[in-house]
Amino acid sequence: MTRMDNATGLPLSEGVISCTTSSHDQLCSLQQDLLKFASEKCATDFFEEKWRSAGDEVRAKHYFEAMSRACEIPDMEDQRG
């Protein structure tokens, strides 16, 4: 049975399904790594407390820096779908 794209109604090839599954697996792995890193920082370096006490301006600076770096990742828009 041919699988259909819910957004376009077009059939999905096995290659597209495989690529999407691989990208999803990579994203899950990265999220797991980030969760582990953040959990360790919160537990050992008082990261959460420091982040909250940093103030809106400092947090905004870090947020926009992170967004800027994410936008520099090659093919980011293609990866977002």
VOBA-1610 file (N, C-alpha, C; in pm, whole numbers, padded with zeros to 5 digits, always signed):
BEGIN
Met+00083-00117+00000Met+00000+00000+00000Met+00088+00124+00000Thr+00057+00220-00084Thr+00134+00343-00094Thr+00093+00439+00018Arg+00192+00493+00085Arg+00164+00591+00190Arg+00151+00728+00125Met+00061+00809+00181Met+00034+00942+00127Met+00079+01048+00226Asp+00130+01159+00172Asp+00166+01275+00253Asp+00038+01343+00298Asn+00022+01361+00428Asn-00100+01423+00480Asn-00117+01567+00435Ala-00006+01638+00417Ala-00014+01780+00380Ala-00047+01799+00233Thr+00013+01716+00146Thr-00003+01739+00002Thr-00093+01637-00064Gly-00115+01524-00001Gly-00194+01418-00062Gly-00119+01340-00167Leu+00011+01366-00181Leu+00093+01297-00280Leu+00154+01171-00220Pro+00181+01071-00304Pro+00243+00948-00252Pro+00385+00973-00206Leu+00425+00901-00102Leu+00561+00910-00049Leu+00640+00788-00095Ser+00761+00814-00144Ser+00847+00704-00185Ser+00915+00644-00062Glu+00967+00522-00078Glu+01041+00458+00031Glu+01162+00542+00070Gly+01225+00607-00029Gly+01342+00691+00000Gly+01307+00809+00088Val+01194+00873+00058Val+01150+00987+00138Val+01117+00941+00279Ile+01049+00829+00291Ile+01013+00776+00423Ile+01139+00741+00501Ser+01236+00677+00435Ser+01360+00639+00501Ser+01438+00762+00546Cys+01446+00864+00461Cys+01518+00987+00495Cys+01450+01059+00611Thr+01318+01064+00609Thr+01243+01128+00716Thr+01263+01054+00848Thr+01260+00922+00841Thr+01281+00841+00961Thr+01420+00863+01018Ser+01520+00869+00929Ser+01658+00892+00972Ser+01672+01030+01037Ser+01613+01131+00976Ser+01618+01267+01032Ser+01550+01271+01168His+01438+01203+01180His+01367+01198+01307His+01451+01132+01414Asp+01516+01022+01379Asp+01602+00951+01474Asp+01718+01039+01519Gln+01777+01113+01424Gln+01887+01203+01458Gln+01840+01314+01552Leu+01723+01369+01524Leu+01669+01474+01608Leu+01643+01422+01750Cys+01586+01304+01760Cys+01561+01245+01892Cys+01691+01223+01968Ser+01794+01179+01898Ser+01925+01158+01960Ser+01984+01290+02009Leu+01974+01394+01926Leu+02025+01525+01967Leu+01949+01580+02087Gln+01817+01563+02087Gln+01737+01609+02200Gln+01775+01534+02327Gln+01801+01405+02314Gln+01841+01325+02430Gln+01977+01373+02483Asp+02070+01402+02392Asp+02201+01453+02433Asp+02188+01588+02503Leu+02103+01675+02448Leu+02082+01807+02507Leu+02019+01795+02645Leu+01922+01707+02659Leu+01858+01685+02788Leu+01960+01638+02892Lys+02045+01545+02852Lys+02147+01493+02943Lys+02243+01605+02984Phe+02289+01683+02886Phe+02382+01792+02914Phe+02318+01895+03008Ala+02194+01935+02977Ala+02126+02035+03059Ala+02100+01982+03200Ser+02061+01857+03210Ser+02035+01798+03341Ser+02162+01797+03426Glu+02274+01761+03365Glu+02401+01759+03438Glu+02440+01900+03482Lys+02421+01998+03393Lys+02454+02137+03428Lys+02366+02186+03543Cys+02238+02155+03536Cys+02146+02198+03642Cys+02184+02135+03775Ala+02226+02012+03772Ala+02257+01939+03896Ala+02391+01979+03955Thr+02488+02015+03872Thr+02623+02035+03923Thr+02672+02180+03920Asp+02612+02264+03837Asp+02666+02398+03818Asp+02563+02507+03849Phe+02451+02469+03910Phe+02344+02564+03942Phe+02301+02644+03819Phe+02303+02577+03704Phe+02271+02645+03578Phe+02133+02710+03581Glu+02034+02636+03629Glu+01897+02688+03630Glu+01888+02816+03714Glu+01949+02813+03829Glu+01948+02931+03917Glu+02019+03049+03851Lys+02135+03021+03790Lys+02209+03127+03722Lys+02131+03184+03605Trp+02064+03096+03530Trp+01985+03140+03414Trp+01871+03231+03458Arg+01801+03191+03562Arg+01688+03271+03610Arg+01733+03405+03665Ser+01847+03406+03731Ser+01894+03532+03791Ser+01970+03621+03691Ala+01994+03572+03571Ala+02071+03648+03472Ala+01996+03772+03424Gly+01864+03768+03426Gly+01788+03883+03380Gly+01746+03869+03234Asp+01643+03943+03200Asp+01585+03934+03066Asp+01683+03969+02955Glu+01762+04073+02974Glu+01854+04117+02868Glu+01960+04010+02837Val+02016+03953+02940Val+02120+03851+02922Val+02059+03727+02856Arg+01942+03684+02904Arg+01878+03567+02845Arg+01842+03593+02699Ala+01792+03712+02669Ala+01758+03746+02530Ala+01883+03743+02442Lys+01994+03794+02494Lys+02120+03793+02418Lys+02160+03650+02383His+02153+03560+02480His+02189+03420+02457His+02090+03352+02361Tyr+01963+03384+02378Tyr+01860+03326+02290Tyr+01886+03365+02145Phe+01907+03494+02120Phe+01927+03538+01982Phe+02059+03490+01924Glu+02159+03476+02007Glu+02285+03417+01961Glu+02263+03272+01918Ala+02190+03197+01997Ala+02161+03057+01963Ala+02080+03048+01835Met+01981+03134+01819Met+01899+03133+01697Met+01984+03169+01575Ser+02073+03265+01592Ser+02163+03304+01482Ser+02252+03188+01441Arg+02307+03117+01539Arg+02392+03003+01508Arg+02313+02890+01443Ala+02190+02870+01488Ala+02106+02766+01427Ala+02078+02799+01281Cys+02061+02926+01251Cys+02034+02968+01113Cys+02155+02949+01022Glu+02273+02940+01080Glu+02395+02919+01002Glu+02417+02773+00964Ile+02337+02683+01019Ile+02351+02541+00988Ile+02310+02519+00843Pro+02396+02454+00764Pro+02364+02431+00623Pro+02231+02358+00606Asp+02152+02404+00510Asp+02025+02341+00473Asp+01924+02338+00587Met+01935+02429+00683Met+01843+02428+00796Met+01697+02438+00750Glu+01670+02526+00655Glu+01532+02542+00609Glu+01482+02414+00542Asp+01569+02347+00466Asp+01529+02221+00403Asp+01501+02116+00508Gln+01579+02114+00615Gln+01561+02015+00721Gln+01431+02038+00798Arg+01389+02163+00805Arg+01265+02194+00877Arg+01143+02149+00800Gly+01158+02133+00669Gly+01046+02083+00588Gly+00963+02190+00546
//
